[in-house]
């Protein structure tokens, strides 16, 4: 039930490393200063290193950058006084003429582009247009870094290669150097140009036909029946037979679930769903199609948490197909259907998580209400109580009755599914419901002895009633039952649950501590619903 004073499934124990810059280029590691011929080279990111880019250390020949050695060779080639072995001083002489102004402009661009460009923390900024920077396409040994870091002319270190005094180069040597520099720059320009063209083409292609999901045709409507063995197929088969039960009593209003077991209106549910309205209250059945009918209590059994109500004036109702619970297997798929939080017709699915869980029926905490429950992880919440647990053939195998919620200070009304739910086995519920409909009351299976937990495990017999099944079998106070049939008995609840799931008149073998066995024929007695 979603809300019920006094009886609820929701008691505290059992309640129902690197970044890629935005430019797209891989990050360049910031270079360390290295020792050159004149000491530590300034960092290319420092003011000193940036200023170095403005020094007339590079010239242009035909609009292309030259290193100082090439500039010196070019100066000798143009000055007749320097021909024939004349030497020049390494004083940074540069040719005069049209080449001087482009060199200054280049240096200014390099400085401005570098100093004003932001970079990621721990990563070097990427070269801008007109800036001295790493050529990602150059061969090893041809990388040029701002401030002179890297290799130039094959010399390692953090400085520019010094211009050496000596004889002028032979004819053609300077031209070869200029040719190599020109090729390097040309390669860079071609790469840049190719990128620009590619970018243009990509941008241009974006103006073509676009794909919009909203323009697509709607798919064909689903037809035919659901595939057998699916949750969908189970829901289609069983949902029309599942009802919502609403109660009003002096204790308040509540609601739960149930399912139709006869076409003339018998509905099977939990006792704790309708217990408050059993004496002078009102019960309303809400069918799957939304129609409603008043209902009355036929009979109930608090010890097994089973009740039967009958919808008034009902006929031709869709009854469920009952399965069996004695052949269930852990791991098999199941579906739960009910009205959690008054959401009628809710379908959830899961598996059988475990079998033979001794659980207090309806969360009462009394040993007289212990049931041999099916555990499932199908979502069960307040309001699911009384609804069916179904196998994948659409057969009812249990009645959802209780859920486990951790003790976390929440009220019982706030407790919800944590993947641990419990259902009454349908074999037990079926027998009880049949007794109620046929006789007007339920019959409880018993042996006529009180039991408690043994210190070393098992169920300790405390008192034995005279002329009871236990007395007739020879059980005595102090005996400890450690097994019933092939099932181990860990505590007293296990023994009670195992006996309750069997029918009166059935014979069972109890194994006692020490190995002695006792055969007991189970008895039956009427249940007082109050």
ChimeraX attribute file (.defattr): number of C-alpha atoms within 10 A of each C-alpha:
attribute: neighborCount
match mode: 1-to-1
recipient: residues
	/A:1	35
	/A:2	26
	/A:3	21
	/A:4	27
	/A:5	14
	/A:6	10
	/A:7	18
	/A:8	26
	/A:9	35
	/A:10	29
	/A:11	23
	/A:12	19
	/A:13	15
	/A:14	25
	/A:15	29
	/A:16	32
	/A:17	2
	/A:18	7
	/A:19	10
	/A:20	12
	/A:21	16
	/A:22	10
	/A:23	9
	/A:24	7
	/A:25	10
	/A:26	14
	/A:27	19
	/A:28	14
	/A:29	10
	/A:30	13
	/A:31	15
	/A:32	13
	/A:33	16
	/A:34	16
	/A:35	14
	/A:36	15
	/A:37	12
	/A:38	7
	/A:39	11
	/A:40	14
	/A:41	21
	/A:42	22
	/A:43	20
	/A:44	26
	/A:45	16
	/A:46	12
	/A:47	13
	/A:48	13
	/A:49	18
	/A:50	22
	/A:51	17
	/A:52	18
	/A:53	24
	/A:54	19
	/A:55	13
	/A:56	15
	/A:57	18
	/A:58	23
	/A:59	26
	/A:60	22
	/A:61	20
	/A:62	11
	/A:63	12
	/A:64	20
	/A:65	21
	/A:66	20
	/A:67	20
	/A:68	22
	/A:69	22
	/A:70	24
	/A:71	24
	/A:72	26
	/A:73	24
	/A:74	23
	/A:75	20
	/A:76	24
	/A:77	21
	/A:78	12
	/A:79	10
	/A:80	10
	/A:81	11
	/A:82	16
	/A:83	16
	/A:84	13
	/A:85	13
	/A:86	13
	/A:87	15
	/A:88	19
	/A:89	11
	/A:90	13
	/A:91	8
	/A:92	17
	/A:93	14
	/A:94	20
	/A:95	20
	/A:96	10
	/A:97	7
	/A:98	12
	/A:99	17
	/A:100	16
	/A:101	12
	/A:102	17
	/A:103	23
	/A:104	18
	/A:105	12
	/A:106	20
	/A:107	24
	/A:108	17
	/A:109	18
	/A:110	23
	/A:111	22
	/A:112	14
	/A:113	17
	/A:114	23
	/A:115	14
	/A:116	9
	/A:117	12
	/A:118	11
	/A:119	13
	/A:120	13
	/A:121	8
	/A:122	10
	/A:123	18
	/A:124	18
	/A:125	22
	/A:126	21
	/A:127	17
	/A:128	14
	/A:129	12
	/A:130	16
	/A:131	20
	/A:132	22
	/A:133	21
	/A:134	17
	/A:135	16
	/A:136	10
	/A:137	12
	/A:138	14
	/A:139	9
	/A:140	8
	/A:141	13
	/A:142	17
	/A:143	17
	/A:144	17
	/A:145	20
	/A:146	23
	/A:147	26
	/A:148	23
	/A:149	25
	/A:150	21
	/A:151	19
	/A:152	19
	/A:153	13
	/A:154	11
	/A:155	14
	/A:156	16
	/A:157	19
	/A:158	27
	/A:159	24
	/A:160	23
	/A:161	19
	/A:162	13
	/A:163	18
	/A:164	13
	/A:165	13
	/A:166	11
	/A:167	15
	/A:168	21
	/A:169	16
	/A:170	12
	/A:171	9
	/A:172	10
	/A:173	14
	/A:174	21
	/A:175	14
	/A:176	12
	/A:177	18
	/A:178	23
	/A:179	13
	/A:180	12
	/A:181	19
	/A:182	18
	/A:183	13
	/A:184	19
	/A:185	16
	/A:186	13
	/A:187	15
	/A:188	16
	/A:189	12
	/A:190	12
	/A:191	13
	/A:192	13
	/A:193	12
	/A:194	12
	/A:195	12
	/A:196	12
	/A:197	12
	/A:198	12
	/A:199	12
	/A:200	11
	/A:201	11
	/A:202	11
	/A:203	11
	/A:204	10
	/A:205	10
	/A:206	9
	/A:207	8
	/A:208	7
	/A:209	7
	/A:210	6
	/A:211	7
	/A:212	7
	/A:213	6
	/A:214	7
	/A:215	7
	/A:216	8
	/A:217	7
	/A:218	7
	/A:219	6
	/A:220	6
	/A:221	5
	/A:222	7
	/A:223	6
	/A:224	5
	/A:225	9
	/A:226	15
	/A:227	10
	/A:228	12
	/A:229	13
	/A:230	17
	/A:231	24
	/A:232	15
	/A:233	16
	/A:234	24
	/A:235	21
	/A:236	13
	/A:237	17
	/A:238	23
	/A:239	23
	/A:240	18
	/A:241	24
	/A:242	29
	/A:243	30
	/A:244	27
	/A:245	32
	/A:246	23
	/A:247	24
	/A:248	19
	/A:249	18
	/A:250	12
	/A:251	13
	/A:252	13
	/A:253	19
	/A:254	22
	/A:255	26
	/A:256	31
	/A:257	34
	/A:258	32
	/A:259	30
	/A:260	26
	/A:261	21
	/A:262	18
	/A:263	15
	/A:264	17
	/A:265	23
	/A:266	25
	/A:267	28
	/A:268	27
	/A:269	30
	/A:270	30
	/A:271	28
	/A:272	29
	/A:273	33
	/A:274	32
	/A:275	23
	/A:276	24
	/A:277	22
	/A:278	23
	/A:279	12
	/A:280	10
	/A:281	17
	/A:282	19
	/A:283	26
	/A:284	19
	/A:285	27
	/A:286	20
	/A:287	22
	/A:288	15
	/A:289	11
	/A:290	10
	/A:291	8
	/A:292	17
	/A:293	16
	/A:294	17
	/A:295	22
	/A:296	19
	/A:297	20
	/A:298	17
	/A:299	22
	/A:300	32
	/A:301	26
	/A:302	21
	/A:303	24
	/A:304	27
	/A:305	27
	/A:306	28
	/A:307	29
	/A:308	27
	/A:309	26
	/A:310	22
	/A:311	21
	/A:312	16
	/A:313	10
	/A:314	16
	/A:315	11
	/A:316	9
	/A:317	16
	/A:318	19
	/A:319	19
	/A:320	21
	/A:321	16
	/A:322	18
	/A:323	19
	/A:324	16
	/A:325	18
	/A:326	13
	/A:327	7
	/A:328	15
	/A:329	13
	/A:330	13
	/A:331	12
	/A:332	13
	/A:333	20
	/A:334	25
	/A:335	27
	/A:336	29
	/A:337	31
	/A:338	31
	/A:339	28
	/A:340	25
	/A:341	18
	/A:342	20
	/A:343	11
	/A:344	23
	/A:345	24
	/A:346	18
	/A:347	19
	/A:348	17
	/A:349	20
	/A:350	17
	/A:351	17
	/A:352	22
	/A:353	19
	/A:354	17
	/A:355	19
	/A:356	17
	/A:357	18
	/A:358	22
	/A:359	30
	/A:360	28
	/A:361	32
	/A:362	33
	/A:363	25
	/A:364	23
	/A:365	14
	/A:366	13
	/A:367	18
	/A:368	16
	/A:369	22
	/A:370	27
	/A:371	30
	/A:372	27
	/A:373	28
	/A:374	28
	/A:375	24
	/A:376	29
	/A:377	23
	/A:378	25
	/A:379	22
	/A:380	34
	/A:381	29
	/A:382	31
	/A:383	31
	/A:384	35
	/A:385	35
	/A:386	36
	/A:387	30
	/A:388	32
	/A:389	30
	/A:390	25
	/A:391	27
	/A:392	19
	/A:393	17
	/A:394	25
	/A:395	20
	/A:396	26
	/A:397	27
	/A:398	28
	/A:399	30
	/A:400	34
	/A:401	40
	/A:402	33
	/A:403	34
	/A:404	25
	/A:405	24
	/A:406	14
	/A:407	14
	/A:408	8
	/A:409	9
	/A:410	12
	/A:411	11
	/A:412	21
	/A:413	19
	/A:414	13
	/A:415	24
	/A:416	23
	/A:417	17
	/A:418	15
	/A:419	17
	/A:420	21
	/A:421	26
	/A:422	36
	/A:423	29
	/A:424	30
	/A:425	26
	/A:426	25
	/A:427	19
	/A:428	21
	/A:429	22
	/A:430	19
	/A:431	15
	/A:432	25
	/A:433	28
	/A:434	15
	/A:435	18
	/A:436	20
	/A:437	16
	/A:438	10
	/A:439	12
	/A:440	14
	/A:441	21
	/A:442	28
	/A:443	23
	/A:444	22
	/A:445	21
	/A:446	21
	/A:447	22
	/A:448	19
	/A:449	18
	/A:450	15
	/A:451	24
	/A:452	16
	/A:453	18
	/A:454	18
	/A:455	10
	/A:456	11
	/A:457	15
	/A:458	25
	/A:459	28
	/A:460	25
	/A:461	21
	/A:462	15
	/A:463	16
	/A:464	20
	/A:465	14
	/A:466	11
	/A:467	10
	/A:468	17
	/A:469	22
	/A:470	24
	/A:471	17
	/A:472	16
	/A:473	15
	/A:474	12
	/A:475	21
	/A:476	16
	/A:477	13
	/A:478	13
	/A:479	17
	/A:480	28
	/A:481	30
	/A:482	25
	/A:483	21
	/A:484	20
	/A:485	15
	/A:486	9
	/A:487	14
	/A:488	14
	/A:489	22
	/A:490	17
	/A:491	22
	/A:492	23
	/A:493	26
	/A:494	25
	/A:495	26
	/A:496	24
	/A:497	23
	/A:498	20
	/A:499	22
	/A:500	22
	/A:501	24
	/A:502	18
	/A:503	19
	/A:504	18
	/A:505	14
	/A:506	12
	/A:507	14
	/A:508	15
	/A:509	14
	/A:510	24
	/A:511	21
	/A:512	19
	/A:513	17
	/A:514	10
	/A:515	11
	/A:516	9
	/A:517	15
	/A:518	16
	/A:519	18
	/A:520	20
	/A:521	17
	/A:522	21
	/A:523	20
	/A:524	16
	/A:525	11
	/A:526	13
	/A:527	16
	/A:528	13
	/A:529	15
	/A:530	9
